[in-house]
Amino acid sequence: MTGTRNWILIALILAIVPGMVFAGGSREAAPAGVPVPEITIHTTTESYDPIRYEAAFMIADAWEELGFSVNVQPMEFSALLQVFYDEQNFDATILGWSGRVDRLDPQHFLGTLHGEQTDLGANNPGGFVNARYDELFMAQAREFNPDERRRIVHEMQEIAARENPVDVLFYRDEVVGYNNTKFDDFVVMAGESLYNEWTPMRIRPLTNDRMLTIGTPQEPDNINPLASTSVWGWKFMRQYYDKLVRLSPEIEPVPWAAESITEVDDTTIDVKIRSGMTFHDGRPVTAEDVRFSYQYNIDSDYAYFRPFYSVIDTIEVVGGDTVRFNLKAPSASFITVTMSQIPILPKHLWEGIANPADLTPAQIPTVGSGPFMFDQYDRGEYKRLVTFRDHFAADDIRIDGVEYIIYADSEGVFTGLLTQEIDMTAWRMEPGQIPLAERENHVTVVSVGDFGYYHMTYNTRRAPFSNPVVRRALSHAVDRDTIIDVLLQGLGEPGYSVVAPINAFWHNPDVPRYDYNMSRARTLLEEAGYSWDSNGRILAPAN
């Protein structure tokens, strides 16, 4: 009977306290984990950018070592942008933000993680939302004291690095070349190197050839000013559209289509339009065209420019030649960033277009008022602009126009430079090409640091990327030093913040960093509740 009573007692204890731990035993076994679905890393093709392509496979191998199943999906650039921005149908994507001059102000890069930029076509396709970050984003935009704004910007970088929705992979040096027997007086700008909006306006021909020929592997996603979401579309269009302000080679705001800019108060800015300007079709540029252009972007909800115009409350024409911007709140970057980015569109061509984003290529009006006029675009092959001699800056322009040869890959661009088919490159040279270029007497190599960056964006709407601990673990499995030393041959530095070190005033060097450490990656995954089956395949928590 004693044995029977003991078994009855044990049974009662098990029934009452199912989770009790006995000496030499353990708690009731946790529910089995579930296999993590295959992860797809989207990236560009090898011919388009071998660095991104190879980095994707390096990262995939490391994630496979952690137990994930990973597929690398290279895509043509425009198709990749469609998936990334317009569909947001991705797990993780490797892309890059270029260092355009307006982006030296931190507004743009910080805005790529703003919670109001998560909809289709906008700049936060990974869907990251953090209430504190969004609060600080609005605060820094309204702060005119540089030191206080820097303090806020530094805190935002800390949040971005800690939450890690975008893994900044590396900052890459911009190394390009030009034919020194054809032109001189090239303009070199931080982040943009030679391929900036001032080079065509200041370059001096050394021969009778007055057409500047640029070689590029970059195909614009489109040339619709209400739909383009790539810098390569805008680097072309900004030559034939004017803006109220252009940023000088010294990154100072220069009144352009604006004759004068007056800050009436913290939220009211008056812009007097330069007199005598005309569009390329001969119609005058008026204050109403400027008002229309900004309002049209707002009414069309063009998400790519939303960070620029979202602070605008109302726009009105006063006194016939002056546009008044009434802002919702003070904006520290309105003049330098917003006014230097929104193109002036001819109202008479656009006002009847109800859905500008739906235009076919043949339907897009390509009339601006800029120093160069749109002339030709054969997709995948050739683009050409010609000098607009009625422009107010035309007297200083010493060339007849700019033509662009579109190559299949960077090797084609490099060959075009060596054979003198092109006068300059719009795309950086690959590391192995640089010493070859330096041996050519007719080629001058130019190197500048970049304040843009290459990034792995995680789709935070999807598991496992919805968990910041997992995102940090995956970042520990990225061997940045090998990417820099082997793939880039030392022409760059490891990334860790959305504001690059070269942008020293705004950059926070003390944010969390995720050095390559596979052991630490596994530990973080365990802390997040992940486990492994007998074959080493990673399992997500069942609940």
ROTI-275617 format. One record per atom (N, C-alpha, C): x, y, z. Coordinates in pm, whole numbers, plus 50000, padded with zeros to 5 digits. Layout:
XYZ/...
This chain:
500824988050000/500005000050000/500875012650000/502025011750067/502885023650073/503275028249934/503655018849848/504045022549712/502895028749637/501695023049656/500515028349586/500235042549630/500285044949766/500025058549815/501065068449760/502325064049751/503355073049698/503055077149554/502605067349472/502305070549332/501085079649322/500105077349412/498925086149413/499325100349450/500235101649553/500695114849595/501435122049483/502285114749414/503045120649303/502095125349193/501075116949165/500105120549061/499355133149098/498965134349229/498245146349273/499125158749259/500395157449297/501305168749287/501465173049141/501605163349050/501755166548909/500505173348853/499345169048904/498095175048856/497925189248906/498385191849030/498205205149090/499275214849044/500515210249035/501625219149000/502355213448879/501785215348759/502375209048642/503735214648605/504035226648653/505315232648613/506405230748716/506155223148826/507145221948933/508405214748882/509565219048932/510825213048892/511275203349001/511665191548962/512165181449056/513665180149042/514295176249151/515735174449148/516105164749037/517075168648958/517515159948850/516605160448730/515505168248731/514585168848618/514525182748561/513425185948492/513265199148429/511805202548421/511515215148384/510125219148362/509565211248245/508245212148234/507585205948120/508215211247992/508475203047897/509155206947774/508425218347705/509205228447661/508605239747590/508065235047456/507045242047406/506515238247274/507625238747170/507615229547078/508635229046974/508575241546890/509775246446846/509805258046758/509325254546618/509145264846538/508675262946401/509765267946306/509985260946195/511035265146101/510765279246048/511825286746037/511725300145980/511655298845828/510675305145764/510605304345617/511855309845551/512085305645429/513255310345355/513245325545344/514415331445366/514585345945355/515165349145217/514605359345153/515135363945025/515815377445044/517065378145000/517795390844997/517755396044854/517105407344834/517085413744703/518305422744689/518865422844570/519995431744542/520045434444393/521015442644353/521175445644212/521965434644142/521975434844010/522695424743934/524195426643946/524945416343913/526395417043920/526945427443823/526365428243702/526865437943604/526595452243648/525505454443718/525155467943763/526075472443876/526255463843974/527115467344088/527665454444150/528865450444111/529425437844164/529655438144314/529835449944373/530095450644517/528835446544593/527715452844560/526455449144626/526125434344602/526345430044480/526035416244442/526845406444527/528145408344533/528995399144611/528715400244760/528455412344808/528155414044950/526895406444988/525915406244901/524665399044929/524935384144950/525795378244868/526085364044883/526945361345007/527845370645041/528615369045165/527685369045286/526755378345287/525815379145399/524925366945403/524465362445286/523615350545280/524325338345337/525615336745304/526385325345356/526455325745509/526665337845565/526745339045710/525405336045775/524325340645717/522995337845771/522675322945760/523135316745652/522965302145640/523715294945752/524885299945786/525655294145895/524905295046028/524085305446042/523265306746163/522045297446161/521795291046048/520685281646041/519525286245956/519595298345901/518525303245815/518675297345675/517565296545605/517575293245463/517455306345387/518435309145300/518525322445238/518655321145087/517905329445017/517965330144871/518345344444832/519355345944746/519725359044695/519055361044561/518345372344547/517595375144425/518105388044361/519065387044267/519515399044196/518425403644099/518285416844085/517275422443997/517825434543923/517295437043805/517585449343733/517155461143819/517905472043813/517765482743909/516345488343916/515765491743803/514435497743805/513395487943860/513535475143825/512605465043878/512765463644029/514005464644076/514245463844220/513605475544294/513715487444238/513075498944300/511565497244306/510995491144203/509555488644201/509155479544317/509905468744335/509605459244443/509815465744579/510865473544590/511255479344719/510325490744760/510145500444672/509375512344707/507875510844679/507555507044557/506165507844512/505325495844556/505985484544583/505245472744628/505565469144773/506775472544818/507265468944952/507145453844975/507395446344870/507255431844875/508645425644881/509265426244999/510615421045016/510825416745160/511855408645183/512295405045317/513415414445361/514495414245283/515635422945309/516205427145175/516605439645163/517075444845035/518345453045056/519325450744967/520555458644968/520455469244860/520465481744902/520455493044811/521385503744867/521365515444808/522215526144857/521525539544847/521885548444938/521475562444929/522685570344883/522535577844774/523655585944727/523755598744809/524945604544809/525185616444889/524945629344813/523715631544767/523415644244701/523665655844796/523995667544740/524435678644825/523375682844926/522095682044889/521055686044983/521015676845104/521615665145093/521555655345201/522645657345305/523485667645288/524385671145397/523585676145518/522455682445491/521515685045600/520925671545639/520835668245768/520415654745808/518945651645784/518175661545740/516725659845726/516355647745642/517025646145527/516645635245437/516925621545497/518175619145539/518515605845588/517725602245714/517495611845801/516675609145919/515245606145878/514785612945773/513405610845726/513145597245667/514195589945629/513995576645573/513535566545678/513505570645805/512995561945912/511805568345983/511255578745924/510115585645985/508845577545964/508025576646067/506815568446061/505785572945959/505865585645915/504925590345814/505395587245672/506515580145661/507065576945529/507005561945500/506015554945557/505955540445541/505025535845430/504255545045368/503315540745267/504025537945135/503305532045041/503895528044913/504515540044843/505725538144793/506415548444720/507215558044806/507045557444935/507715566845025/509085561545066/509795569345148/511215566745173/511505557445289/510475551845352/510665542545463/509955529345430/510375522745322/509665510645278/509765499045375/510745499245467/510845488645566/509785489345673/509055500545680/507915501445771/508275504045915/509465509245944/509875511746082/509065523246141/508545521146262/507805531446334/508265531346479/508665543046528/509075544546667/508605558146714/507745558446815/507105570946857/508125581446901/509135577446976/510145586947022/510935592546905/511295583946812/512045588346694/511235598546615/509945595646594/509095604946518/508945618246590/508845617846722/508745630246800/510015638646782/511175632046787/512435639146771/512615644246628/512115636746532/512235641246393/511535654646373/510345655846429/509625668446418/510345679546495/510925675946610/511605685946692/512845691346622/513655682646561/514875687446496/514545695946374/513445692746306/513075700346187/512715714746222/512255716846346/511805730146388/512855737846468/514005731546490/515025737446577/516065745046494/516175758146517/517105766446442/518465767746512/518545764746640/519825765146710/520645752746669/521775754646599/522515743146547/522945733146654/523405738046768/523875728946872/522735720646931/521585727046953/520455719647005/519915709846902/519905714146775/519455704946671/520395693046660/521695695546673/522655684546668/522415674746783/522095679646902/521825670647014/520645661546981/519605667146921/518435659046884/518795648946776/519535653546677/519945644746566/520795633346618/521655635946716/522475625346774/521595614946844/520585619446917/519705609846985/518945601346883/518535607446773/517835599746670/518735588946612/520015592146591/520945582046540/521105570546638/521085573646767/521175562946868/519985553646860/518785559346846/517585551146836/517645542646709/518025548846598/518085541546472/519075530046479/520235532346542/521235521746553/520775510746648/520145514546758/519695504546856/518575495846798/517625502146732/516505494546675/516895487446546/517835493246472/518465486946356/517495482246248/516515490346208/515645486246097/516365486845963/517405495045957/518265496145840/519695494045885/520315483645833/521685480545870/522605487945772/523275498245820/524195505845735/525445497345714/525665493145590/526745483645562/528095490445548/528175500745463/529455507345444/529255520845375/530255529545394/530355542145322/531475540245220/531175543045094/532115540044987/532705552744926/534005552644903/534635564044838/534125565444694/533975577744650/533505580644515/534735583344428/535125573644346/536305574844260/535855574444115/536065585444045/535605586743907/536755592043821/536505593343690/537555598143602/537015606743490/537905615143433/537505623143318/538665624343219/538325627743095/539295629242988/539845643542993/541095644843038/541685658043058/542135664842929/541985658142814/542345664342686/541135671042620/539945668742673/538725673842611/538135685742686/538155685242820/537535695842900/538365698143027/538235710043081/538715712443216/537715721043291/538095725743408/537195733143497/536035724643546/536295711543563/535275702943623/535025707543767/533795706343809/533435709643947/533385696644027/534075696344139/534075684544227/533315688144354/532305679944386/531485682544504/531455670244594/531435672544723/531335661544819/530105653244790/530275640144788/529135631244768/528745629244624/528905639544539/528485638644399/529665638244304/530845641444352/532055641544271/531845650244148/532125644844026/532015652743904/530585653743854/529775643543885/528425642743827/527455650843912/527595663943902/526755672943978/526115683043883/525245691443934/524515700443846/525325712543802/526515714743861/527325726343824/528345723343715/528815711043706/529825707843605/529405712143465/528205708743415/527845713143279/527775728243263/527515735343373/527405749943362/528745757043372/529795750043416/531095756643436/532235750643355/532015739243296/533095732243227/533555740043104/534845738543071/535435745842958/535965736142854/535495736942729/536015728142624/537455731542589/538255721342558/539645723142515/539805720542366/538715716242300/538725713742156/537485720142096/537225717441971/536025722741906/534785714841942/534955703742011/533815695642053/533165702242175/531945707242158/531275714442265/530115706542326/530105693342303/529125684542369/529855676242473/529445677442597/530015669342704/529345655642702/530165645042691/529615631442685/529905624242815/528845619642880/528935612943010/528575598342993/529355589543052/529055575243048/528475570443179/527445562343171/526785557543292/526155543843269/526155535143371/525375522843363/523995524643426/523715537043468/522505539743545/521345543443453/520295535843460/519085538743386/518105545743479/517615557843444/516595563943530/515395554643546/514835554343667/513625546243682/512525551643592/512455564843578/511625571543479/511985586343481/511405594143392/511655608543391/510345616043413/509515610343499/508285616843540/508565624143671/508505637443675/508845644643798/507855642643911/506755635543886/505805632143990/505795617144018/506835610043974/506865595643998/508265590244021/509315596943977/510665591643989/511075590344136/511685579144171/512135576744308/513615573244313/514355576344207/515785573444208/516575585944180/517765586544237/518645597944215/519035599044069/519015587643996/519455587843857/518405594143767/517155593443806/516145601043734/516325615943760/516565619443885/516635633443923/517945640143883/519035632743875/520285638843829/520185643043683/519305636643609/519045640443470/518035651943465/516935650443537/515865660343527/516235673843587/517105674043688/517405686743753/518145696443661/518655691443547/519305700343453/518295708043368/517115702443348/516145709643264/514955715143342/514915712643472/513945719343558/514705729043649/514155740943664/514705750243762/514085747843899/514785752044001/514275752444138/514425766644191/513785769644299/513915782944357/515335785444404/515995775044451/517355775944506/518195764744448/519445767644420/520425757044394/521485757844502/522025746344540/523095745944639/524435746944566/525245756444605/526505759144538/527495747744561/528605747544486/529635737444514/530145737944656/529995749344721/530385750644862/529215747444955/528125742244900/526925737944971/526245749845041/526255761144974/525535772945022/524315775044932/523175778844990/521975781144907/522145793544820/521945791844689/522045802744594/520655805444537/520095817444556/518805820344493/518905818044342/517975810544288/518065806544148/516855812244073/515755804844070/514535810744014/513985821344108/514475821044230/514115831444327/515035843344311/514455855144294/515265867344292/515655871344434/514735869044527/515025871644668/514145862844755/514625860144876/513895852044974/513865859945104/512655861945156/512485869845278/511765861545383/512395860045498/511735853145609/510925863545687/509625863745660/508745873445724/508675870845873/508505858245909/508595853846048/508945839046046/508865832546161/509335818546170/508565809146079/507345812446044/506525803345963/506005809845835/506575821045796/506145827745673/507365831745592/507435826745469/508585829545382/508065834745249/508545846445209/508175852345081/509305850344980/508945845944860/509915843944752/509505852344633/510325862044596/510085869844476/510705862444358/509915860144252/510365852344138/511205860944045/512285855443995/513165862443902/512375866343777/512505878543735/511765883343618/512445878943488/511655877843382/512195874943250/512435860243221/512145851343313/512345837043289/511265831643197/511645822043113/510675815343027/510875800243032/509795793143007/509895778642989/510485775942850/510855763542828/511475759942701/510525761042583/509225761742609/508265763842500/507955778642478/508675787442547/508505801642525/507535808642618/506785801142696/505835807342788/506565812842910/506125824042967/506815829843083/506645821343208/507655821543293/507585815243425/507035825743522/505955822243589/505295831843678/505255826543820/504895835443910/504705831444050/503615820844060/502635821543975/501555811643977/502075797843938/503055797143846/503655784243812/504365778243934/505035786744011/505735782044130/504735777144234/503695785344259/502665781244355/502045768044312/501705767044183/501095754844130/502015742744151/503325744344124/504245733044131/504275726944271/504355735444372/504365730544509/503005724544547/501945731344512/500615726444547/500295713444474/500785712144352/500535700144272/501215688044336/502435690044387/503095679144459/502295675044582/501775685144653/500995682244773/499695675044738/498975680244640/497695674344602/497865660344542/498965658244472/499225645044413/499765635244516/500125640244634/500715632244741/501905624244689/502795631344624/504005625244571/504915622044688/504935609244726/505555605144851/507045607644856/507725606844742/509175608644740/509565622544787/508735632644756/509005646344797/508245650344924/507495641244981/506685644845097/507505650645213/508715645545241/509485651645350/509785666445325/509785670445198/510085684345166/508875693445181/507705688745135/506535697645134/505595695645252/505815685645334/504845682545440/504715693745542/505715702345555/505665713245652/504835725045600/504485724945471/503755736245412/502285735545453/501755746645499/500325747745532/499565752845410/499875764945366/499225770645248/500275778145165/499925780045038/500785787444946/499915797644874/500405809844862/499615820144794/500545829244715/499965835544613/500685845544535/500295859244587/501295867344620/501035880744669/501815890744584/501175901644552/501865912144477/502225908544335/501665897744282/501895894244142/503125885944115/504255889244179/505505882244148/506105875244270/505345874144377/505865868344501/505005856744547/505675845944585/504995834244639/505225834144790/504145833144864/504245832645011/503985818345058/504935812945132/504795799645192/504435801445338/503275796645376/502855796545516/503085782445569/503985781345667/504375768245717/503565764345841/503445751345862/502755746345980/503585748646106/504875748946088/505805750746200/507115755946144/507965761846225/509285766046176/510035754146117/510795756746012/511535746045946/512965750545920/513905743745984/515315747445972/515875744345834/515255735345761/515815730945632/514945735145512/513955743545533/513025746645425/513725753645307/514545763545335/515195770845226/516275762345160/517125755945239/518245748545182/517845735345118/516815728845171/516445715745120/515175716345034/514055720745090/512805720645015/512915729244890/513385741444903/513445750444788/514465746144684/515415737744723/516425733144627/516045720144560/514865714644594/514505701544541/513225701544457/512235709444492/510965709044419/511125715944284/510895709044171/511075715144039/509905724144003/510205734543926/509155743543879/508575737843750/507285734743753/506585728843640/505725739343569/505585738443437/504695747543367/503235743843394/502535752643460/501135749843495/500305746743373/500555753743262/499715751943143/499835737943083/500875730543118/501025716843067/500575706243166/500595709543295/500335699443398/498955700743463/498345712343460/497125714243539/495965705243495/495975700543372/494905691743326/495165677043350/496295673743413/496655659743437/496245656143579/495205648043590/494645644943722/495475634743797/496055625143725/496825614343789/498215613743728/499105622743768/500405623643701/501255611043713/501095603643820/501915591543837/501565580743736/500405581843671/499955571543577/500365574443433/501095585243409/501465588843273/502375578243210/502155575443083/503075567043008/504275575642969/505415569442931/506575577442892/506265587642783/505425583942688/505115593042578/504255604742622/503555603342733/502645613842780/503315623942873/504525621342917/505165629943017/505625643042954/505135654443001/505685667242954/507135668543001/508035671842912/509455673142948/509925687642931/509005697042949/509315711242935/509595717043072/510765722743089/511105729843210/511555743943175/512305749843266/512865763143239/514355763443269/514965751743290/516345750743335/517365754843232/518645754643268/519715758743178/519915749443059/519365737343068/519425728042956/518015723242924/517795719842797/516485715342751/516535700342720/515455693542753/515315679542716/515305678442564/516085669042510/516135667242365/515835653042321/516405643142392/516225629342347/516465619642461/515695608842462/515935598042557/515525584842492/516505576642460/516275563242408/516605553542521/515565547942581/515745540042702/516795529242683/517715528642777/518755518442777/519925521542688/519885533042617/520945535842521/521525549942531/520645560142531/521175573542505/520215584142560/520795595042612/520025606842653/520775619242605/520035629942578/520705642242537/519925654442584/520685664342633/520175677542668/520915687842583/520255698642548/520915709342476/520795722242557/521755731042541/521795743342618/520635752442580/519965757842682/518835767142662/519405781242664/519585786942546/520295799542532/519515811542586/518235809942615/517455820842673/517445820442825/518195811242884/518245810343029/519125821543086/518805826043206/519555837143264/521015833543293/521325820343303/522705816143329/523435812143202/522795813243085/523355807742962/524645814542919/524825827242951/526035834242907/527295828042966/527165821243078/528335815043141/528515800543102/527605795043022/527675781042982/528445780142850/529525772242849/530435772042734/530295759442649/529275751542675/529055739542595/527675740342529/527495732142425/526225732042352/525225722242411/525685713442497/524775703942558/525495692442623/524715682942671/525245671242740/524585658942681/525385649142645/524845636342601/525315625442695/524465615542711/524725604642804/524665591542728/525735583842735/525735570442678/525465560642791/524435552642776/524045543042881/524635529442846/525535524742929/526195511742907/525505500942989/525775488642953/525165477343023/525735475543162/526995479643181/527635477543310/528785487343328/529395487043446/530475496343476/531705493543392/531905481243347/533035478043261/532915485343128/531685486343077/531465493742953/531795508442969/531405514143083/531725528143111/533245530143115/533925521343183/535375522343196/536055521343059/535605512042977/536165510742842/535915523342761/534705529242777/534395541742707/535315553042747/535735553342875/536665563542921/538055561242862/538505548742858/539835545742806/539915548442656/538845545342582/538845547142437/538435561242395/538145569842493/537755583842470/536395585042400/535575574942416/534195575942367/533385585242457/533765586042585/533095594942679/534125604442740/533615615342796/534485625442856/534585624243007/533595618143070/533645616343215/532695605043253/532915599643371/532055588943422/531065594643523/529855589543516/528835593543614/528765583543728/529495572843717/529445561943814/530855558743858/531025555643983/532345552744038/532985540943968/534305541343960/535055530143905/535155518944007/535255506743957/535485495444045/536945495544091/537225489844208/538595490744263/539675486144167/539435475444093/540465470444001/540705479343881/539755488243852/539895497043735/540755509343766/540825513043892/541455525643929/542935526143891/543755516143926/545175516943886/545365516943735/544475510243663/544565510343516/544275524343463/543285531043520/542955544543477/544085554343508/544735552543621/545795561643662/547015560643571/547135549643496/548255548243403/547995554843267/546755559243245/546405565543118/546655580643126/547475585843032/547815600043036/546615609143017/545605604642941/544465613342912/543385612743020/543585604343121/542565602643226/543055608843357/542205616943416/542435621943552/541465615043646/541975609143752/541155602043850/540875611443967/539625611844008/539185620544117/538535611944225/538935614144349/538355606444460/537835616044567/536605613944608/536025621744719/535295612144812/535185616044937/534405608045031/532915609545002/532145599945049/530705600145026/529985600945160/528935609045164/528115609145285/526805601545264/526705594945149/525665584945132/526145571745190/525345561345176/525735548445233/524985537045165/525555525345174/524895513045129/524225506645250/523065501045229/522305496145344/521575483145313/521335475645419/520435464145417/519185468545491/518095470145418/516835473945481/516015461445509/515595459945635/514765448745675/513295452845667/512465443945620/511025446645620/510495443445760/510355453945841/510005452045982/508555447746001/507785447145894/506405442245903/506355427045906/507465420545872/507515406045858/508435399845962/508035388246011/508945380346094/509995374046001/511215372546048/511695375446183/512185389846202/512045398146096/512625411646099/511815421346184/510655417146230/509855425546319/510445426446459/511395417646489/512025417246622/513375424246616/513565435346690/514845442346683/516025434046732/515775424546823/516875415946869/517385407346754/516455402346672/516845394346556/517605403046456/517125415446437/517815424346343/519255426946389/519435428646518/520795430646569/521635418046550/521025406546571/521755393946552/522225392546407/521325395446314/521675394246173/522785404046135/522785415646198/523845425446168/525195420746219/525205413346330/526465407746380/527025397246283/526205392546191/526655382546093/527075389045961/527265401945961/527735409145841/529215412645861/530065407045779/531505409145792/531895421845713/531695433245774/531965445945706/533445447645671/534335443245758/535755445045731/536175437745603/535645425845582/535985418445459/535395425345338/534175430545351/533585438045240/534485449745202/534975457045302/535825468745276/537175464345221/537835454645287/539195450945251/539285443145121/538315434345097/538385425444980/537575431044863/536295433744886/535445438144774/535755452444733/535955461244830/536225475244799/537725478544795/538555468744830/540005470644830/540415483144909/539725484845022/540075495745113/539455509145082/538655510144975/538095523144933/536735525444999/536735526245129/535505528545204/535745525745351/534685526345427/534785523045568/533485516745617/533555508445722/532355501645771/531285511545814/530035508045791/528925516845825/528325513645960/527675523546021/526995521146148/525965531846180/525905542746104/524915553146130/524385558545999/523135563146000/522535568745878/523085582445845/523855588545934/524575600845906/526055597345905/526695598845790/528055593745770/529095601945846/530235595745879/531305602745952/531825615145881/531805615145747/532315626745674/531465639045701/530205636845738/529305647745775/529485650345925/530655655345960/531145654846098/530255662246197/529695673646158/528925681446254/527705673746303/527045666646213/525795659846248/526005645246290/527135639646258/527365625446282/527575622346431/526965611446476/527145606646613/528055594346610/529295595446656/530225584146649/530015573846758/529105576546852/528965568046971/527735559146969/527145557246852/525955548746845/526365534046856/525435525146892/525765510846897/526255505746761/527235496846768/527775490846645/527675475746657/527545469146543/527375454646542/528525448446464/529635446746533/530815441046470/530565426346437/531325421346342/531165407546298/531495398046412/530485390546457/530655381746571/529545371246566/529845359746507/528825349446487/528345343646620/529245342846717/528855337746848/527835347146913/528105360046905/527155369746960/525825369246885/525855366946755/524635365846678/523775354346727/524395342746754/523655331146803/523085333846943/523875340547027/523405343647161/522155352447157/522175362547071/521015371447059/519795363947007/520005354946913/518875347046862/518295338346974/519145332647057/518665324747170/517875333447266/518375345647291/517655354847380/516285358447324/516175358347192/514895361447128/513975349147122/514415337847179/513565326047184/513765316147070/514795318346990/515045309346876/515865297246922/515695286246850/516425273946879/516785267246747/517395255446756/517845248546636/517435233946642/517095228346527/516755214146524/518045205946510/517905192946500/519065184046497/519935185946374/519365192246271/520125194746149/520725208946146/520545216246255/521065229846260/520175240246197/518955236346158/517995245846100/517365254046212/517325267146194/516835275846300/515325275046312/514855275546437/513435274546467/512985287046541/511895292846498/511325304446564/510495299946683/510325308746784/509455305046897/508065301246847/507475291246909/506155286546865/505085296846891/505225304546997/504225314647032/504745328446995/
